[in-house]
């Protein structure tokens, strides 16, 4: 929504917004664009009467502004529909889809196109640090977009990405997620199959080779499908992956022959997969391996994806947009490769609609077990999830205890900061895992560590 607001502002429209509680980095981003965000929701926010209201998918009947819009017959659209009508028609759209890796892969592909001089338009669900923005209107032929499988609006329960009509698709992964809107894995796979079925014969699908769900989703594509990953039979095969304290190196074989040798400052096997997918898609648009090599070497990641928020008294604080047990495991494994031998903390806020439910309770414990110390906050807005479906943090802690992993439950950010900060020591790496503001813990924890350091210094 913030990205679309920025794009509309760039087109010359006057744009305002409303939210229950906006938080960084998007609140700061909107402020930098001089787009005001009213908080909380109120009928007054719709005065003067707007020409059009864009309804986000988090809005449900009963929201005071939504009810006002319906009562007054103010014209409204969903975000994906307006995006299609205003920006995607008659464009060569490249959509990056999948349960994991969409935001980072979209940012990588946009940067590769930018370095290659293609001046792409793009929209991504995060702040791409190379651009300092979540969107660009470069004016080139291609529109690169993060294809989200979440639903569109209260009046359109289909996936957002079905509005984008892409020419080409990257499919990074397919797992059960968004348990609030998808009944099961079969329903998730149906959504991705429908996306693949939209790709024209002249288009292309670049798909990960490491998951049978992906295999199933691309099996009936009408366009060429190229596979990437570690499989010996894949057209684009990753080999010789090496992790270093400040960089990652790997090579890619094309049809068994050396194609490119890559390097970038990011950590983690999953980021190697994301970057390879982006480079392969770029190659299908005539971008040379050398241009992709140059772009990835200078790629700066995305806000809230393994983002170092602070380094205080030898302690490193990491922010990561955790939403699913698989993503948590990938994040923690990446930190193991980047900070070998250092004590790793995982501080989790169960906030996403998947993590707040008990559908992946054992898997969540297994993912968190990659860390040395685990702290779990109370579930965000537990009343929004029926009790029978709700995550049981005590059960997760019990599973971790069976594996001799220290774990505890603390109610909120303030309690975590108060108890954990004195236990931290130089060399520790703290991964804060949440897809929300988490009570300001990203600022509060470094401040508390610094205050304790100053006390020790005075003593």
MIGU-220247 format. One line per 10 residues: their letters; for each residue x, y, z of C-alpha. Coordinates in Angstrom, 1 decimal. Example, Ala and Ser with C-alpha at 12.3 -4.5 7.8 and 13.67 -1.06 7.14 Angstrom:
<recs>
as	12.3/-4.5/7.8  13.7/-1.1/7.1
</recs>
This chain:
<recs>
xxxxxxxxxx	0.0/0.0/0.0  2.8/2.4/0.9  4.5/1.6/-2.4  1.4/2.3/-4.4  0.8/5.5/-2.5  4.3/6.6/-3.5  3.8/5.7/-7.2  0.5/7.6/-7.3  2.1/10.6/-5.7  4.9/10.4/-8.3
xxxxxxxxxx	2.2/10.5/-11.0  0.9/13.8/-9.6  -2.0/12.6/-7.5  -2.7/14.0/-4.0  -2.5/11.0/-1.7  -3.3/10.5/2.0  -3.7/7.4/4.1  -5.0/5.9/7.3  -3.7/3.2/9.7  -4.3/1.9/13.1
xxxxxxxxxx	-0.6/2.1/14.0  2.0/2.8/11.4  5.6/1.9/12.2  9.0/2.0/10.5  10.4/1.6/7.9  7.3/2.3/5.9  6.0/5.1/8.2  9.3/6.9/7.7  9.3/6.2/4.0  5.8/7.7/3.6
xxxxxxxxxx	6.9/10.7/5.7  9.9/11.2/3.4  7.4/11.3/0.4  5.3/13.9/2.3  2.3/11.5/2.3  0.4/12.0/5.5  -0.9/9.0/7.4  -3.8/9.6/9.9  -3.9/7.5/13.0  -6.2/6.0/14.1
xxxxxxxxxx	-9.0/5.3/11.6  -11.8/8.0/11.7  -14.5/9.4/9.4  -12.7/12.7/9.6  -9.8/11.3/7.6  -12.1/11.2/4.6  -12.8/14.9/4.7  -12.6/16.4/2.2  -14.3/13.6/0.2  -11.6/11.8/-1.9
xxxxxxxxxx	-12.1/11.0/-5.6  -11.1/7.4/-4.9  -10.3/5.2/-1.9  -7.9/2.3/-2.2  -8.9/-0.5/0.3  -6.1/-2.5/1.7  -6.6/-6.2/2.4  -6.2/-5.8/6.1  -9.5/-3.8/6.2  -12.7/-5.7/7.2
xxxxxxxxxx	-16.3/-4.7/7.5  -16.8/-2.8/10.7  -13.8/-0.5/10.1  -15.1/3.0/10.6  -13.7/4.4/7.4  -14.7/1.5/5.3  -18.3/1.8/6.6  -18.3/5.5/5.8  -17.0/4.8/2.2  -19.8/2.3/1.7
xxxxxxxxxx	-22.5/4.5/3.2  -21.5/7.5/1.1  -20.9/5.6/-2.1  -17.4/6.9/-2.4  -15.6/5.1/-5.3  -13.2/2.5/-4.2  -10.9/-0.2/-5.6  -8.4/-2.8/-4.3  -4.7/-2.1/-4.4  -4.0/-4.8/-7.0
xxxxxxxxxx	-6.8/-3.6/-9.3  -5.7/0.0/-9.2  -2.1/-1.1/-9.7  -3.1/-3.0/-12.8  -5.3/-0.3/-14.2  -2.9/2.6/-13.7  0.6/0.9/-14.1  0.6/-2.6/-15.5  -1.6/-2.5/-18.6  0.3/-3.0/-21.8
xxxxxxxxxx	3.5/-3.6/-19.8  6.0/-6.5/-19.8  5.4/-7.6/-16.2  7.8/-9.9/-14.4  6.3/-11.3/-11.2  8.3/-12.8/-8.4  6.1/-15.3/-6.5  6.6/-17.9/-3.8  6.1/-18.5/-0.1  9.6/-17.2/0.7
xxxxxxxxxx	12.1/-14.9/-0.9  9.7/-12.7/-2.9  10.8/-9.3/-1.6  14.6/-9.9/-1.7  14.4/-11.6/-5.2  12.3/-8.7/-6.6  14.8/-6.2/-5.2  17.7/-8.1/-6.7  16.1/-8.4/-10.1  15.2/-4.7/-10.1
xxxxxxxxxx	18.8/-3.8/-9.2  20.2/-6.0/-12.0  17.9/-4.3/-14.5  19.0/-0.9/-13.2  22.7/-1.7/-13.4  22.1/-3.0/-16.9  20.7/0.3/-17.9  17.1/-1.0/-18.4  15.5/1.6/-16.1  12.8/-0.7/-14.8
xxxxxxxxxx	9.6/0.2/-13.0  9.3/-1.9/-9.9  7.2/-2.4/-6.7  8.3/-4.4/-3.7  7.0/-5.0/-0.2  9.9/-3.5/1.5  12.6/-0.8/1.2  15.2/-1.9/-1.4  18.3/-0.3/0.0  20.0/0.2/-3.3
xxxxxxxxxx	17.1/2.5/-4.3  16.2/3.8/-0.9  12.6/3.1/-2.0  10.0/0.4/-2.3  9.2/1.4/-5.9  10.6/3.2/-9.0  9.1/4.5/-12.1  12.1/4.3/-14.3  10.2/4.4/-17.6  11.7/1.3/-19.1
xxxxxxxxxx	9.9/-1.6/-20.8  9.6/-3.9/-17.8  7.6/-3.7/-14.6  9.1/-6.0/-11.9  6.7/-6.7/-9.2  6.5/-8.8/-6.0  3.6/-11.3/-6.6  1.8/-11.8/-3.3  -0.5/-14.8/-2.9  -2.4/-13.2/0.0
xxxxxxxxxx	-6.0/-12.1/-0.7  -6.9/-8.9/-2.4  -9.6/-7.1/-0.4  -12.7/-7.8/1.7  -14.7/-7.9/-1.5  -12.1/-9.9/-3.5  -10.7/-13.0/-1.8  -8.5/-14.1/-4.7  -4.7/-13.7/-4.6  -3.3/-10.3/-5.4
xxxxxxxxxx	-1.0/-11.7/-8.1  -3.9/-12.9/-10.3  -4.5/-9.2/-11.1  -1.0/-8.7/-12.5  -1.1/-10.8/-15.7  2.7/-11.3/-15.9  4.7/-12.1/-19.0  7.3/-14.0/-16.9  7.3/-15.5/-13.4  9.9/-16.5/-10.9
xxxxxxxxxx	8.6/-19.2/-8.5  10.9/-19.5/-5.4  9.0/-21.9/-3.2  5.5/-23.2/-2.4  4.5/-24.2/1.2  1.4/-24.0/3.3  1.1/-20.4/4.6  -1.5/-17.8/5.4  -3.6/-20.2/7.4  -6.2/-17.5/7.9
xxxxxxxxxx	-7.3/-17.6/4.2  -6.1/-20.9/2.8  -7.6/-24.1/4.1  -4.7/-26.3/3.3  -1.6/-26.8/1.1  -3.9/-27.9/-1.8  -5.5/-24.5/-1.8  -2.2/-22.8/-1.8  -1.0/-24.8/-4.7  -4.2/-24.1/-6.6
xxxxxxxxxx	-3.4/-20.3/-6.3  0.1/-20.7/-7.7  -1.1/-23.0/-10.5  -3.6/-20.3/-11.5  -0.7/-17.8/-11.6  1.4/-20.0/-13.8  -1.6/-20.6/-16.1  -1.7/-16.8/-16.7  1.8/-16.8/-18.3  1.6/-16.5/-22.1
xxxxxxxxxx	3.3/-19.0/-24.4  5.9/-16.4/-25.2  6.7/-15.9/-21.6  8.9/-17.8/-19.2  8.8/-19.4/-15.8  12.0/-19.7/-13.7  11.3/-22.2/-10.9  13.3/-23.6/-7.9  14.2/-27.3/-8.4  14.1/-28.2/-4.7
xxxxxxxxxx	10.5/-28.8/-3.8  7.8/-31.2/-5.2  5.1/-28.5/-4.6  6.9/-26.3/-7.1  7.2/-29.2/-9.5  3.4/-29.7/-9.4  2.6/-26.0/-9.8  4.7/-25.6/-13.0  3.9/-29.0/-14.5  1.2/-27.7/-16.9
xxxxxxxxxx	2.7/-24.3/-17.9  2.2/-23.3/-21.5  5.5/-21.5/-21.7  9.1/-22.7/-21.3  10.0/-23.6/-17.7  13.6/-23.4/-16.5  14.8/-24.9/-13.2  17.5/-23.5/-10.9  19.0/-24.8/-7.7  21.3/-27.6/-6.6
xxxxxxxxxx	19.9/-30.5/-8.6  22.2/-32.2/-11.0  19.5/-32.2/-13.7  18.6/-28.5/-13.4  19.5/-26.3/-16.3  20.9/-23.7/-13.9  22.9/-25.5/-11.2  24.5/-23.8/-8.2  28.0/-25.2/-7.2  31.0/-24.3/-5.1
xxxxxxxxxx	29.1/-22.2/-2.5  31.4/-20.6/0.0  30.4/-18.5/3.1  32.8/-15.9/4.5  32.4/-13.3/7.3  31.7/-10.5/4.9  30.6/-12.1/1.7  29.2/-15.2/-0.1  30.6/-16.8/-3.3  29.1/-19.3/-5.6
xxxxxxxxxx	29.2/-20.5/-9.3  26.4/-21.3/-11.7  26.5/-23.9/-14.4  24.3/-23.6/-17.4  23.5/-26.9/-19.0  26.5/-28.3/-17.2  28.9/-25.7/-18.4  30.4/-22.8/-16.4  28.2/-19.7/-16.8  29.0/-17.2/-14.1
xxxxxxxxxx	30.8/-16.8/-10.7  29.0/-14.6/-8.3  29.7/-12.8/-5.1  27.6/-10.6/-2.8  27.6/-9.3/0.8  24.6/-11.3/1.9  24.5/-14.4/4.0  22.6/-17.7/3.7  21.9/-20.4/1.2  18.4/-19.1/0.5
xxxxxxxxxx	19.9/-15.7/-0.6  22.1/-17.6/-3.1  19.0/-19.2/-4.5  17.2/-15.9/-4.7  20.1/-14.2/-6.4  20.5/-17.1/-8.9  16.8/-16.9/-9.8  17.1/-13.2/-10.4  20.2/-13.6/-12.6  18.6/-16.4/-14.6
xxxxxxxxxx	15.5/-14.3/-15.3  17.7/-11.3/-16.2  19.5/-13.6/-18.7  16.2/-14.4/-20.4  15.8/-10.6/-21.0  19.2/-10.3/-22.7  21.2/-9.1/-19.6  24.7/-10.5/-19.6  26.2/-12.6/-16.8  28.7/-9.9/-16.2
xxxxxxxxxx	26.0/-7.3/-15.7  24.3/-9.5/-13.1  27.7/-10.2/-11.5  28.3/-6.5/-11.1  24.8/-5.8/-9.8  24.8/-8.6/-7.2  28.3/-7.6/-6.0  26.9/-4.2/-5.0  23.5/-5.4/-3.8  22.6/-4.0/-0.4
xxxxxxxxxx	19.6/-6.1/0.6  16.2/-5.0/1.9  15.1/-3.3/5.1  14.1/-5.9/7.7  15.8/-8.8/5.9  18.8/-9.8/8.1  19.2/-6.1/8.8  21.8/-5.1/11.3  19.9/-2.6/13.5  22.6/-1.9/16.1
xxxxxxxxxx	26.1/-3.0/17.3  26.5/-2.1/21.0  29.3/-3.3/23.4  30.2/-6.1/21.0  26.5/-7.3/20.7  24.9/-7.4/17.2  21.1/-6.8/16.9  19.5/-8.2/13.8  16.0/-7.4/12.5  14.3/-10.0/10.3
xxxxxxxxxx	10.8/-10.1/8.9  9.8/-13.5/10.3  6.5/-14.9/9.1  6.9/-18.7/8.8  9.0/-21.5/10.4  10.9/-22.2/7.2  11.9/-18.5/6.9  12.9/-18.5/10.6  15.2/-21.5/10.1  16.7/-20.0/6.9
xxxxxxxxxx	17.4/-16.8/8.8  19.0/-18.4/11.8  21.1/-20.8/9.6  22.3/-17.8/7.6  23.4/-16.1/10.8  25.3/-19.2/11.8  27.3/-18.9/8.6  27.9/-15.2/9.0  28.8/-15.3/12.7  30.3/-18.8/13.3
xxxxxxxxxx	31.0/-19.7/16.9  29.1/-16.8/18.4  26.1/-17.2/20.7  22.9/-16.8/18.8  19.7/-15.6/20.3  16.2/-15.8/18.7  13.6/-13.4/20.1  10.3/-14.2/18.4  7.0/-12.3/18.3  4.3/-14.7/17.0
xxxxxxxxxx	2.6/-12.1/14.9  1.9/-13.3/11.4  -1.4/-15.1/10.8  0.5/-18.4/10.3  2.7/-18.1/13.4  -0.2/-17.2/15.6  -1.8/-20.6/14.8  -0.8/-24.1/15.8  -0.5/-25.5/12.3  3.3/-25.5/12.4
xxxxxxxxxx	3.9/-25.8/16.2  6.5/-28.7/16.0  8.1/-27.1/12.9  8.5/-23.8/14.8  10.3/-25.4/17.7  12.6/-27.1/15.2  13.4/-23.8/13.5  14.0/-22.0/16.7  16.3/-24.8/17.9  19.0/-23.5/15.4
xxxxxxxxxx	19.6/-20.7/18.0  21.4/-21.1/21.3  18.9/-19.1/23.4  15.2/-18.6/22.6  12.7/-16.0/23.9  9.1/-16.1/22.8  6.8/-13.1/23.4  3.1/-13.4/23.9  1.0/-13.9/20.8  0.1/-10.7/19.1
xxxxxxxxxx	-3.7/-10.1/19.4  -4.5/-13.7/20.4  -8.2/-12.9/20.5  -8.1/-12.7/16.7  -7.4/-16.5/16.5  -9.9/-19.1/17.9  -8.4/-20.7/21.0  -8.5/-24.2/19.5  -6.4/-23.0/16.6  -4.0/-20.8/18.6
xxxxxxxxxx	-0.3/-21.4/19.0  0.7/-22.8/22.4  4.0/-21.1/23.2  4.4/-23.4/26.3  4.3/-26.4/24.0  7.0/-24.9/21.8  9.2/-24.2/24.9  8.6/-27.8/26.0  9.7/-29.1/22.7  12.8/-27.0/22.8
xxxxxxxxxx	13.6/-28.2/26.3  13.6/-31.8/25.1  16.4/-30.8/22.7  18.3/-29.0/25.5  17.6/-25.6/24.0  17.1/-22.9/26.7  13.8/-21.2/26.0  11.4/-18.9/27.9  8.2/-16.9/27.4  8.1/-13.3/28.3
xxxxxxxxxx	5.0/-11.1/27.8  6.2/-8.2/25.7  9.1/-6.1/24.4  9.6/-4.3/27.7  9.9/-7.5/29.7  12.2/-9.0/27.2  14.5/-6.0/27.2  14.6/-5.9/31.0  15.4/-9.5/31.4  17.6/-10.3/28.4
xxxxxxxxxx	19.8/-7.2/28.2  21.8/-8.0/31.4  22.4/-11.5/30.1  23.9/-10.4/26.8  27.7/-10.5/26.4  30.2/-9.3/23.8  30.0/-11.4/20.7  26.4/-12.3/21.0  24.1/-12.1/18.0  20.4/-11.3/18.7
xxxxxxxxxx	17.9/-12.1/15.9  14.6/-10.3/16.5  12.0/-12.1/14.5  8.7/-10.3/13.8  6.7/-9.0/10.9  5.5/-5.9/12.9  6.8/-3.2/15.2  7.2/-5.6/18.2  6.6/-2.8/20.8  9.6/-0.8/19.7
xxxxxxxxxx	12.1/-3.5/20.8  14.4/-2.6/17.9  15.2/0.7/19.6  14.6/-0.3/23.2  17.1/-3.2/23.4  20.1/-1.3/22.0  19.3/1.6/24.3  19.2/-0.7/27.4  22.5/-2.4/26.4  24.1/1.0/26.0
xxxxxxxxx	22.8/2.2/29.4  24.1/-1.0/31.1  27.5/-0.4/29.4  27.7/3.1/30.7  26.9/1.9/34.3  29.7/-0.7/34.1  32.0/1.9/32.8  31.3/4.2/35.7  31.9/1.4/38.2
</recs>
